[in-house]
Amino acid sequence: MKTKLKKFLCLILAGMMVLSLAACGGDGKGKTDDSSKQPDSSTADPAPTPTAPEDMANEMEDVTINIRLMNEVKNVDKVVAKYEEMVKDDPILSHIHPNIEWVAGGDYKDKFQMTLLGQEDIDLMFCGGWFGLSKLIQDGNFADLSNYFNSDDFPGLKKAFSPKFVDAMSSVVTKEDGSLYKGVYAINLASFYEDSRGFMYREDLRKKYNCDEITDRESFFKYIETVTANEPDMIGISMWNLFFFETPWYSGKHENVFAQDSTNVFGDQTRAFVGLSEDHKTVTNVVFPGDPQEEWDKMPEGYQYDFITEYAVTRANDWNKYLDPNRGTEGNVEPPAVVGYSPLSEFETRSKEAIQKFPEAEYRYFVWEDAQRNKEEGAVICDMASNNWLVVPEWTEKIDAVMYFLNWMFGSQEAHDLFQYGIEGEDWEAIGTDGYRQLDVPEDQKYVMPGYSFVWNPTYVRYSELALNDPELKADFDYIYDESTYQLSPLAGFSLDTSNITTEVANISALSGELQLNISRYDADEAVEKLNTWHADAEKVGLETVRQEMISQLQAFLDAKNS
């Protein structure tokens, strides 16, 4: 691997999500045959071999596994005690004692990095994807857990993590000899792979003014117009960021046009879109708002014009009149709104907070994207991985104990519920087979667990009372919990290495940061002028250099993936 291209190829593969994962075997100390540069999952290196259950039971001595989570955990001791009671007769688990600690989110990343440097006595810990997970994996910080998944010896993990789920959380790393190796170096925590985005709206006002049911874009805006005409003290829409709306963020991926977080090089104001060939093997171009026509001509059919600027114009024309006219000004207090932006997963919390201010209000939810609203199979193309992960430090000698514990926690609804919700009958109660209700517990006794930091899993979803009592809302949740809703993006796992374009990215990002397009502070003509000015200034400080570097890296990624 002596050439610059090959070295780069190895680096970008560090974060690549792959489409198949075979079980790995061996003693974890062998070497991979250097005759092939393809990801090799058939050799012994480097995944450790789990101790078989019968051997584990015979050899087991008491062991404490130290677990560190991000954000506050409260009253976890009673849950651990309940776990100890439940496993007291198990020949393996009765000897495994979890010790759970937490660090506040604002301090967690720094503490995490110190833990890696000092190789502290931590056996399992939360890792945010935004910590630079791909590089951390490539640098060898975490144990390869491949052999614990899709294994009959670990039925709990096999039940909770489907082959598709394991595929999406697999990574390819470059070994010292230059060969490539596929493994599972982090465990993804997710109840769903992509949130639906939409609006919470005042159903009571819809009924009061005899508006039609909100079923599409037209009825959505008609409802807002009617209510604001009759409620002069209300604005139409409360929304802080418009970049997901009126853009091909979702729909474009079905037509080979991709915008991903990994290609969001300058920030949300000026997102790049990537064109791919029909077979997803070739990068046709990377485009930015304000590009000349010759750049758009290289994009897939239907996207051979400046659709990014067009969407900025559409937002200005169709949305500005409903937004707070004083948005973005210091000290502004936004008036009550007819509808408010909300991801589906946040609807319940946001609507309950709103009802505290407006007790007479009744809120419903409207999914914005047509394909998601119509519950189309495979509508959402994404990385199929959240930003939340668990990792086992490579230096720990307790991998087996950690994984046997996780096998238990992810092995049944009862075990999973214990750590997610607390003690049944004391902290919460079940509603039917798939619902739950939080019980009224004194604050000092309340169990608190940041589920995204430890337990989230799509196999063990429970619905709140609100969702259970609203068939349409429950159907929306059913859709995002359904694995068939998603397709793995061909760019899943790509991570842009900006080391060769650090100055250009910094200078252009500074220009982007001066814009206020996402809160739509401009009318249509001003939006076009701002983007054209941005493009002209960005060209002077290296926009074309960034484009070519992105194309080069993206193509190398696809070549490696498809070779």
C-alpha positions in Angstrom: 0.0 0.0 0.0 2.7 2.5 -1.0 0.8 4.9 -3.3 -1.0 7.9 -2.0 -4.3 6.6 -3.5 -4.0 3.2 -1.8 -3.2 4.8 1.5 -6.2 7.0 1.2 -8.3 4.1 0.2 -7.4 2.3 3.4 -8.3 5.4 5.5 -11.8 5.9 4.0 -12.6 2.2 4.4 -12.3 2.6 8.2 -15.9 3.8 8.4 -17.4 1.9 5.6 -20.7 0.2 6.3 -20.9 -3.1 4.5 -23.7 -5.2 3.2 -22.7 -8.6 4.5 -21.2 -10.0 7.6 -20.0 -13.5 8.2 -19.0 -14.9 11.6 -15.3 -14.7 12.4 -13.3 -17.4 14.1 -9.9 -18.1 15.6 -7.9 -17.1 18.7 -7.7 -13.4 17.8 -3.9 -13.5 17.3 -3.5 -14.8 13.8 -2.5 -12.8 10.7 -4.5 -12.2 7.6 -3.2 -13.4 4.3 -1.7 -10.4 2.6 -2.4 -11.8 -0.9 -5.8 -10.0 -1.0 -6.8 -6.5 -0.2 -10.4 -7.4 0.0 -12.2 -7.3 3.4 -11.5 -10.7 4.9 -14.0 -12.1 7.4 -12.9 -15.8 7.2 -9.6 -15.6 9.0 -8.8 -15.6 12.7 -7.5 -12.1 13.0 -8.4 -10.0 14.9 -11.7 -11.0 16.5 -11.4 -12.8 19.9 -13.1 -16.1 20.2 -15.8 -16.0 22.9 -15.6 -18.5 25.7 -18.3 -21.1 25.1 -21.2 -21.1 27.7 -20.3 -24.4 29.2 -16.6 -23.4 29.6 -17.6 -20.0 30.9 -19.9 -21.6 33.5 -17.0 -23.9 34.7 -14.4 -21.2 34.8 -16.5 -18.3 36.0 -15.4 -16.2 39.0 -17.0 -13.1 40.3 -16.2 -10.1 38.1 -17.3 -6.5 38.1 -17.8 -4.8 34.8 -17.4 -1.1 34.9 -19.9 0.7 32.6 -19.8 4.4 31.8 -22.8 6.2 30.2 -23.4 9.7 29.0 -25.9 11.9 30.9 -27.6 11.4 34.2 -28.5 8.0 35.6 -30.6 8.0 38.8 -31.4 5.2 41.2 -29.7 2.6 39.1 -28.6 0.6 42.2 -32.1 -0.8 42.7 -32.2 -1.9 39.1 -28.8 -3.6 39.4 -30.1 -5.3 42.6 -33.1 -6.6 40.7 -30.8 -7.9 38.0 -28.7 -9.7 40.6 -31.9 -11.3 42.0 -33.1 -12.4 38.6 -29.8 -14.1 37.7 -28.8 -15.5 41.1 -29.2 -19.1 39.9 -27.5 -18.6 36.5 -24.0 -20.2 36.5 -22.5 -17.4 34.4 -24.5 -14.2 35.1 -24.7 -14.7 38.9 -20.9 -13.9 38.8 -21.2 -10.8 36.6 -21.8 -7.6 38.5 -22.4 -4.4 36.5 -21.2 -1.1 38.0 -22.8 1.8 36.2 -21.6 5.3 36.3 -22.3 8.4 34.3 -20.7 11.6 33.1 -22.7 14.8 32.0 -22.9 15.3 28.3 -21.0 18.6 28.3 -18.0 16.8 29.9 -18.4 13.4 28.4 -16.3 13.7 25.2 -13.3 15.1 27.1 -13.6 12.4 29.7 -13.9 9.8 27.0 -10.7 10.9 25.4 -8.9 10.8 28.7 -10.2 7.3 29.3 -8.6 6.2 26.0 -5.3 7.9 26.7 -5.1 6.5 30.2 -6.7 3.1 29.4 -8.8 3.5 32.5 -10.6 0.6 34.2 -13.7 0.8 32.0 -15.1 -2.2 30.3 -18.1 -0.8 28.3 -18.8 2.8 27.5 -21.0 5.1 25.4 -19.4 6.6 22.3 -21.0 9.3 20.2 -20.7 8.9 16.4 -19.7 12.6 16.4 -16.6 11.7 18.5 -14.9 10.6 15.3 -15.9 7.0 15.7 -14.5 5.8 12.4 -11.0 7.1 13.2 -11.2 5.7 16.7 -12.0 2.3 15.3 -9.2 2.5 12.7 -6.8 3.5 15.5 -7.5 0.2 17.3 -9.2 1.6 20.4 -12.0 -0.9 20.5 -12.4 -4.7 20.6 -13.7 -6.5 17.6 -17.0 -8.1 18.8 -17.8 -9.9 15.5 -18.0 -13.4 17.0 -20.6 -12.5 19.6 -23.2 -11.6 16.9 -25.2 -13.9 14.7 -24.1 -16.7 17.1 -26.3 -19.4 18.7 -24.1 -19.1 21.8 -25.5 -15.6 22.2 -29.2 -15.9 21.4 -30.0 -12.6 23.1 -27.8 -10.6 20.8 -28.9 -12.6 17.8 -32.5 -11.8 18.6 -32.0 -8.1 19.2 -29.6 -7.4 16.3 -30.8 -8.7 13.0 -28.3 -9.5 10.2 -29.3 -6.3 8.5 -28.7 -4.4 11.7 -25.3 -6.0 12.2 -24.4 -5.3 8.6 -25.1 -1.6 9.1 -22.9 -1.3 12.2 -20.0 -3.2 10.7 -16.8 -1.5 9.8 -13.8 -2.3 7.6 -10.4 -1.4 9.0 -6.9 -1.5 7.5 -4.4 -3.7 9.3 -0.7 -3.1 9.7 0.1 -5.2 6.7 -2.2 -3.2 4.5 -4.9 -5.8 4.2 -8.5 -5.0 5.0 -10.6 -6.6 7.8 -14.3 -6.5 8.4 -15.6 -6.5 12.0 -18.0 -5.1 14.6 -16.1 -2.6 16.7 -19.1 -0.7 18.1 -22.7 -1.6 19.0 -25.3 0.7 17.6 -28.1 1.9 19.9 -31.3 2.8 18.0 -35.0 2.4 18.2 -35.3 3.5 14.6 -32.9 4.4 11.9 -34.3 7.8 10.7 -36.8 10.0 12.4 -39.8 11.3 10.5 -40.0 15.0 10.3 -43.1 17.0 10.3 -45.3 19.4 12.3 -47.5 19.4 15.4 -50.7 21.3 14.7 -53.7 22.6 16.6 -56.4 20.1 15.9 -58.8 22.2 18.1 -58.4 25.2 15.8 -58.8 23.0 12.7 -62.2 21.9 14.0 -63.1 25.4 15.2 -62.7 26.9 11.7 -64.0 23.9 9.8 -60.7 23.2 7.9 -60.3 20.1 5.9 -58.2 17.2 7.3 -54.5 17.9 6.8 -53.4 15.2 4.3 -50.9 16.9 2.0 -49.0 20.1 1.3 -52.0 22.0 -0.1 -54.3 21.3 2.9 -51.5 22.0 5.3 -51.0 25.6 4.0 -54.8 26.1 3.6 -55.3 25.3 7.2 -52.6 27.8 8.3 -54.0 30.5 6.1 -57.5 30.0 7.6 -56.5 29.9 11.2 -54.1 32.9 11.0 -56.8 34.9 9.3 -59.0 34.3 12.3 -56.3 34.4 15.0 -54.4 37.6 14.5 -52.2 37.1 17.5 -50.8 33.8 16.2 -48.1 33.2 13.6 -48.4 30.4 11.1 -45.3 28.3 11.7 -42.8 28.0 14.5 -39.6 26.7 12.9 -35.9 27.4 13.5 -34.4 25.5 10.6 -35.8 25.0 7.1 -33.1 23.1 5.3 -34.9 19.7 5.4 -38.0 21.2 3.9 -38.6 21.8 0.2 -35.3 20.0 -0.7 -34.6 16.6 -2.2 -32.9 15.4 1.0 -35.1 12.3 1.0 -36.6 12.0 -2.4 -33.4 12.7 -4.3 -31.8 9.6 -3.1 -34.3 7.5 -5.0 -33.1 9.3 -8.1 -29.3 8.9 -7.4 -28.9 12.4 -5.8 -27.5 12.2 -2.3 -27.0 14.7 0.5 -25.5 13.1 3.6 -24.1 14.4 6.9 -20.7 13.1 5.7 -20.8 15.4 2.7 -22.1 18.4 4.6 -18.7 20.0 4.3 -19.6 23.7 4.8 -22.6 23.4 7.1 -26.4 23.4 6.7 -26.6 26.7 4.9 -24.8 25.5 1.7 -25.1 21.7 1.5 -23.5 19.8 -1.2 -25.4 17.2 -3.3 -23.7 14.2 -4.8 -24.8 12.7 -8.2 -24.2 9.0 -8.7 -24.6 6.8 -11.7 -27.6 4.4 -11.9 -25.6 1.5 -10.6 -24.1 3.7 -7.8 -20.6 2.9 -8.8 -19.6 6.2 -10.3 -19.7 9.8 -9.0 -21.1 12.0 -11.7 -20.5 15.2 -9.8 -20.7 17.2 -6.6 -22.7 20.4 -6.8 -23.2 23.5 -4.7 -25.7 26.3 -4.8 -24.8 28.9 -7.5 -22.8 26.5 -9.6 -22.6 27.2 -13.4 -24.8 25.2 -15.8 -21.9 22.9 -16.9 -21.7 21.5 -13.4 -25.5 20.7 -13.3 -25.2 19.0 -16.7 -23.2 16.2 -15.1 -25.9 15.4 -12.5 -28.6 12.6 -12.9 -31.6 13.3 -15.1 -34.1 15.5 -13.5 -31.5 17.4 -11.5 -29.6 19.1 -14.2 -30.3 22.6 -13.0 -29.6 24.6 -9.8 -32.3 22.8 -7.7 -30.6 24.0 -4.5 -31.1 27.6 -5.2 -34.6 26.9 -6.6 -35.6 25.3 -3.2 -34.3 28.4 -1.4 -36.6 30.5 -3.6 -39.5 28.2 -2.9 -38.9 28.4 0.8 -38.8 32.2 0.6 -42.0 32.5 -1.5 -44.1 29.8 0.3 -42.9 29.8 3.9 -41.6 33.3 4.9 -45.1 34.8 5.3 -46.0 32.3 8.0 -42.8 32.6 10.1 -42.2 35.0 12.9 -41.2 38.3 11.3 -38.7 39.0 14.1 -37.0 35.6 13.9 -33.3 35.6 14.5 -33.3 38.9 16.4 -31.8 39.1 19.8 -34.2 38.8 22.7 -37.2 38.0 20.5 -40.0 36.0 22.1 -41.9 34.2 19.4 -45.7 34.5 19.4 -47.9 31.3 19.6 -47.9 29.4 16.3 -50.6 27.4 14.5 -48.1 24.7 13.7 -44.7 23.9 15.0 -41.8 21.9 13.6 -41.2 18.6 15.4 -39.5 15.3 14.7 -41.9 12.5 15.3 -39.9 11.1 18.2 -40.2 14.5 20.0 -43.9 15.1 19.3 -45.2 13.8 22.7 -42.7 15.9 24.7 -43.3 19.0 22.7 -47.0 18.7 22.6 -47.2 18.2 26.4 -45.0 21.2 27.0 -47.3 23.3 24.7 -50.5 22.1 26.4 -49.0 23.4 29.7 -49.1 26.9 28.1 -52.4 26.4 26.2 -54.5 24.0 28.2 -57.3 24.2 25.7 -55.1 23.0 22.8 -55.4 19.6 21.1 -52.4 18.6 19.0 -52.0 16.2 16.1 -49.0 15.2 14.0 -48.5 15.6 10.3 -45.6 13.8 8.5 -44.2 16.1 5.8 -42.5 13.7 3.3 -45.1 12.1 1.0 -43.4 8.7 0.9 -43.1 8.5 4.7 -46.7 9.8 5.2 -47.9 7.1 2.8 -45.9 4.4 4.6 -44.0 3.3 1.5 -41.7 0.4 2.0 -38.0 1.3 1.5 -38.8 5.0 1.3 -36.0 6.1 3.6 -32.4 5.7 2.2 -29.9 6.3 5.0 -26.9 4.9 6.9 -29.2 2.8 9.0 -27.1 3.7 12.0 -27.7 6.3 14.7 -25.1 8.5 16.4 -25.3 6.4 19.6 -22.9 3.5 20.2 -21.5 1.2 22.9 -17.8 0.3 22.7 -15.7 -2.2 24.5 -12.1 -0.9 25.0 -9.6 -3.1 23.4 -7.5 -3.3 26.6 -10.2 -4.8 28.9 -9.8 -8.4 29.9 -13.5 -8.7 30.6 -14.9 -8.9 27.0 -16.7 -12.2 27.7 -18.3 -10.9 30.9 -19.5 -7.7 29.1 -20.9 -9.6 26.2 -22.7 -12.2 28.3 -24.3 -9.4 30.3 -25.4 -7.6 27.1 -26.6 -11.0 25.8 -28.9 -11.1 28.8 -30.0 -7.5 28.7 -30.9 -7.7 25.0 -32.2 -11.3 25.4 -35.8 -10.6 26.5 -38.4 -7.9 26.8 -38.4 -8.3 30.6 -34.6 -7.9 30.9 -34.5 -5.0 28.5 -37.4 -3.2 30.2 -35.7 -3.5 33.5 -32.8 -1.3 32.4 -34.8 1.0 30.1 -37.8 1.7 32.4 -36.9 0.5 35.8 -38.7 -1.9 38.1 -42.2 -2.9 36.8 -44.9 -2.0 39.2 -42.7 0.5 41.0 -41.4 2.8 38.2 -43.7 1.8 35.4 -46.5 -0.5 34.3 -47.2 -2.3 31.1 -50.2 -1.5 28.9 -51.1 -4.6 26.9 -48.1 -6.3 25.3 -46.4 -3.3 23.8 -47.2 -0.3 25.8 -46.1 1.3 29.0 -47.1 4.0 31.5 -44.7 5.9 33.8 -45.9 5.7 37.4 -46.0 8.7 39.7 -42.8 8.3 41.7 -41.3 10.8 44.1 -38.5 12.6 42.5 -35.8 11.3 44.8 -36.9 7.7 44.0 -37.4 8.1 40.3 -35.4 5.8 38.0 -33.7 7.7 35.1 -31.8 6.0 32.3 -30.7 7.8 29.1 -31.8 5.0 26.9 -29.9 6.3 23.9 -26.7 5.9 25.9 -27.2 2.2 26.9 -30.3 0.3 25.9 -32.2 1.5 22.8 -32.9 -1.4 20.4 -35.6 -1.8 17.7 -36.6 -5.3 18.9 -37.8 -3.9 22.3 -39.9 -0.9 21.5 -42.8 0.0 23.8 -45.4 2.7 23.0 -46.6 5.4 25.3 -50.2 5.9 26.2 -50.5 8.8 23.8 -49.5 6.7 20.8 -51.6 3.7 21.9 -54.7 5.9 22.1 -54.1 7.5 18.7 -54.2 4.9 15.9 -52.8 7.4 13.3 -49.9 8.4 15.6 -49.1 4.8 16.4 -49.1 3.9 12.7 -46.5 6.7 12.2 -44.3 5.1 14.9 -44.9 1.6 13.6 -43.5 2.9 10.3 -40.2 4.3 11.6 -39.7 1.2 13.8 -40.2 -1.2 10.8 -36.8 -2.3 9.3 -38.4 -2.6 5.9 -38.9 1.2 5.8 -35.2 1.6 5.2 -32.6 1.0 2.5 -28.8 1.3 3.1 -27.3 4.3 1.3 -24.5 3.5 -1.1 -22.6 6.3 0.7 -23.2 4.7 4.1 -19.9 4.8 6.0 -18.2 7.4 3.9 -16.2 9.9 5.9 -14.7 12.9 4.2 -11.0 13.4 5.1 -10.5 17.2 5.0 -6.8 17.1 5.9 -5.8 18.2 2.3 -8.4 20.9 2.1 -8.4 22.3 5.7 -7.8 25.9 4.7 -10.4 25.9 1.9 -13.1 24.3 4.0 -12.5 26.8 6.9 -12.6 29.8 4.6 -15.7 28.7 2.7 -17.5 27.6 5.9 -16.9 31.1 7.3 -18.7 32.5 4.3 -21.6 30.0 4.8 -21.8 30.9 8.4 -22.7 34.5 7.5 -25.8 33.4 5.6 -29.2 33.2 7.3 -30.9 31.0 4.7 -32.2 28.4 7.1 -34.3 30.8 9.0 -35.3 32.4 5.6 -34.5 36.0 6.4 -34.6 37.0 2.8 -37.2 37.2 0.0 -36.7 35.1 -3.1 -34.5 37.7 -5.0 -32.3 38.3 -2.0 -31.9 34.6 -1.4 -30.6 34.2 -5.0 -28.3 37.2 -4.7 -26.9 35.9 -1.4 -26.2 32.4 -2.8 -24.6 33.8 -6.0 -22.4 36.1 -3.9 -21.5 33.2 -1.7 -20.5 31.1 -4.7 -18.4 33.8 -6.2 -16.6 34.4 -3.0 -16.2 30.7 -2.3 -14.6 30.1 -5.7 -11.9 32.6 -4.8 -10.9 30.6 -1.7 -11.0 27.1 -3.2 -14.5 25.8 -3.9 -13.3 23.9 -7.0 -10.5 22.4 -5.0 -13.0 21.1 -2.4 -15.3 19.7 -5.2 -12.5 17.8 -6.8 -11.2 16.4 -3.5 -14.8 15.3 -2.6 -15.2 13.6 -6.0 -11.9 11.9 -5.7 -12.6 10.6 -2.2 -16.1 9.5 -3.0 -15.0 7.6 -6.1 -12.2 5.9 -4.2 -14.8 4.8 -1.6 -17.2 3.4 -4.1 -14.4 1.7 -6.0 -13.2 -0.1 -2.9 -16.8 -1.0 -1.9 -17.6 -2.4 -5.3 -14.3 -4.1 -6.1 
